[in-house]
Amino acid sequence: MTHKTIRNIIILFLALTSFACESTILGTDKIKSPLPVTHNSRLATILDSLRYALDVPALSGAIVTDTSIIDFQAVGCRRYGGQMNITNNDLFHLGSNTKAITAVLIGILVDEQRVNWTTTLPEIFPEYAGTMLSDYQSVTVKDLLSHSSGFMRDPTRVFENGTPRNQRYELAGWAVTQPPAISRGTFLYSNLGYMIAGAIAEKLMNKEYEELLIEKVLLPLGISSAGFGPMGTPGLEDQPLQHTYSHAPIEPYPYTDNPPVYSPAGRLHISIGDWAKFIQWVLAAENGHQTLVSAQTAAMLTSSIVPTGSEDYYGCGWQITSREWAGGRALIHGGTNGVNYSEAALAPGRKFGVIVASNQGPGNSANPVDPVAARLINYYLNELNAGLKNR
């Protein structure tokens, strides 16, 4: 079996499932998570208690409003059962919470009049028009970002030739020749659609997606910690190690994440404080104070574009739903590569939101950090907000 084959198997395994029991190899059944302690920050104390109760190596979280970051904290261990060495500057993997940030990049290009929401694939890739299936001839940029293009969830072949930009360009040409998984205009969650969106940005700007995201979205928001792929340096514990559901640490080699072609769909890592800056921007934009994009583009990014079932919709990187704690409309999204997890939950009408991230994957649990998000929401509504109102 070649190294390339082994690498692809590992990547596929990471993308589609969590890891099974490694305790017989690593002895993780004998390692215990450190007891929680009281911190100077009330938020850190809450997170540390939940870290222990949920039995995860580390947790980070933030409470944000449209005008400020109330607090952000990270607690726990870079390696499960190790030293309590997480810092607030440590990096956490966002998984599919990258999508909302990718959508903002496309929105900026719309405002720059480089593309429109209704621009179709043949208009962007005329060189592929001859081989493009008729099903994709009318697919628009908005369709790609709202998971309503008809593309399958993930590519069924590996793209490894050249740079990630070359790979995404090749992927776009391949994707438009594949039978649609569903009819256009119907919701089907598609990482592939976001990869093509990344290829569109690259073609329009003649730069790598990763460079564009940092230059046009992150740096203008004061975000400087962002990178792509696994966090840290192989052989060191300079950043949180990724972990399987059974606590086995994963060294940060390039093949222990989805391949770089996936970056627009979910390979961003970032500090919790820097992610909070993006979330504050989203809340500010929702309340008429956007800076990066026009009011029209800001509204499009979080609009209810395609129904996902019941009364829920998907916008551009956000699930739009209704929650009692939000006072109605809520923006929600989760993200995982199988060995990390992140969640964002925003209440635009009440002008606040919470974000949570952990360096452990979900296993059989669809959302391992949901109890943390729920506790932070409760903390804000019943403790923090009450205190702020009484000032």
Secondary structure, 3 states (H helix, E strand, C coil): CCHHHHHHHHHHHHHHCCCCCCHHHHCHHHCCCCCCCCCCCHHHHHHHHHHHHHCCCEEEEEEEECCCEEEEEEEECCCCCCCCCCCCCCEEECHHHHHHHHHHHHHHHHHCCCCCCCCEHHHHCHHHCCCCCHHHCCCEHHHHHCCCCCCCCCCCCCCCCCCHHHHHHHHHHHHCCCCCCCCCCCCCCCHHHHHHHHHHHHHHHCCCHHHHHHHHHHHHHCCCCCEECCCCCCCCCCCCCEECCCCCEECCCHHHCCCHHHHHHHCEEEEHHHHHHHHHHHHHHHCCCCCCCCHHHHHHHCCCCEEEECCEEECCCCEEEEEHHHCEEEEEEEECCCCCEEEEEEEHHHCEEEEEEECECCCCCCCCCHHHHHHHHHHHHHHHHHHHHCC
